[in-house]
Amino acid sequence: MMAGGHHHHGPSTTGRLAWSAAIFFASFVLQGLGGLWTGSIGLVSDSLENLNDVMVNSLGILSLWLANRRDPDDRWTFGWHRLEVFNSLVGVGFLMFLAGAVGWEALDRLRHPVPIQTGWVLVFAGIGLVLNVLATLVLVPRDRSLLERDANLRVAYLHAFADSLTSVALVVSMILIRLTGWRWVDPAIALVILVVILRGAVLLLRDAVGILMHRAAFEHEAVKAELMGLPGVLGVEDFRSWKMCSHLTIATAHIIVAADRLEDTEAFLEPVERLLRERHGVRHLTVHFETPAMAERHHHRFLHQHEVEGHEHHHD
């Protein structure tokens, strides 16, 4: 038995992502040009953090737009939902390249500090902080629970919040330089911001690889226990879950129920479907119900052996 469908993201999600991306892009341009003019590598690093947010939001919008325009068919059985993952990999590679270039310059300036216009840096950093806070607030929906249910919105919000914190750190570092004259603080704070950027890139890379490797979408043993708590459910076998992208979770299962005939198992579908959808975000579910007699004759084993010579696949 099968239940499925698209998980459509309303205009509120894409609209908030678009507005936030536009504000972050303005901050990226302003702080980037300001950093080049004032000589502050810290300001340039903070502008890269803004660019990171622009990429995260834009990739989210692009992947949702493409996925919703391409319906599943016999050739593309899940449409284009997985484009989001490849977009993420491209974005991570580009971001790490830029971070590496700025990091190299920051290390050089640690050894050979250069003069910077701290007053103007404070002006640019202050404006950037205001824009970053505004871009973060734009992502907060009226219904706060949507942040937990919508993966794209949650990721964008966490990135934006971290970016606001780095802007605060940059402002504090400029004040410290004006008070002490320690010019090495500027490249030092740049390296700290780059660590934040690289950490976000590594987490994004981890999630993308996890999706490509079909990592389980949630803790299976805990979910099996929840399913076993439903009335009439005697066992859960061959349970699998994975993500097609960040917002489309798929699951399959063999569920043994207290029924004498297969025709009597239909009543168990709705409770199972509702539990997996509401508690674990499953949007596409395939369930194979079995009576106890059927379960005794069926061995739930998954054997997958790659033979070197014949390249044979054995499934049982």
C-alpha positions, 0 to 999 in steps of 0.5 A, a space after each residue: 500500500 502506498 501513500 505519497 505526494 509533493 510537499 509544496 512550500 508556500 510563497 511565505 517560505 520562498 518569499 522570506 528566503 528571497 527577501 533575506 537573500 536580497 538584504 544579505 547581498 546588499 550587505 555582502 557588496 557594502 562590506 566587501 567594497 568597504 573592506 577593500 577600501 579600508 584595508 580590513 580583511 575582517 570586513 572582507 571575511 564578514 562579507 563572505 559570511 554574507 555571501 554564504 547566506 545569499 548562496 544558502 537562500 538562493 540555492 534553497 529557492 532555486 531547488 524548490 522552484 525546479 522541484 515543483 516545476 518537474 513532476 515525477 514521471 517514468 524517467 525521473 521517478 522523484 522529479 528533480 528534488 535531488 538537484 538541491 543536493 548537487 546545488 549544495 555541493 557546488 556552493 560548498 566548493 565555491 565558498 571553500 575556495 573563497 575562504 581559502 583565498 581570504 584565509 591565506 591573506 589573513 595569515 600573511 597580515 598576521 605576520 605583517 599587519 597593515 594599517 586600516 581605517 578603523 573609523 570607517 570599518 566601524 561604520 561599514 561593520 555597523 551598517 552590516 550588523 543592522 542589515 544582518 539582523 534585519 535579514 535574520 528577522 525576515 526569516 522568522 515566520 508568524 508561526 514559530 513552529 514553521 522553523 522546525 517543520 521547514 528545513 530550508 527556512 530553519 537552515 537559512 535562519 541558523 546561518 543568518 543568526 550566526 552571521 549576525 554574531 560574527 558581525 558583532 564580533 567584528 564591531 567589537 574587534 574594531 573598537 579594540 583596535 582603536 583602543 589598543 592599536 593592535 592591528 593583528 586583531 583584524 586578521 585574527 578576527 578574519 580567521 575566526 569568521 572563516 572558521 565559522 564559514 568553514 564549519 557551516 560548509 562542512 555541515 552542509 557537505 555532511 548533509 549532502 553526502 548523507 543524502 546521496 549515501 541514503 543515510 537514515 532520515 531518523 532513528 529507526 529503533 525509536 520509530 519502530 517502538 512508536 509503530 509497535 505502540 499502535 493498536 494491532 501492530 505486532 512487528 516492523 521489519 525491513 524498515 528503511 528511510 532516506 531523504 530525497 532532499 532536505 524537505 522530502 523524506 521517504 520511508 518503506 516498511 513491512 508491518 505485521 498486524 493482527 489480522 487473519 486476512 490481507 483484506 483486513 489490513 487496510 484499517 491499519 494504514 491511516 494510523 501508521 501514515 499519520 504517525 510517520 508524517 506528523 512526528 517524522 516528516 515522512 512525505 512518501 510512504 510505502 507499506 507492505 502489511 503482513 498477517 502473522 501467517 504471512 510473516 512466518 513464511 517471509 524472511 526479512 533479509 537484505 543480502 547485497 553482494 557484489 560479485 567481482 567477476 559476474 557483477 551479480 546482485 543478490 537480493 532476498 
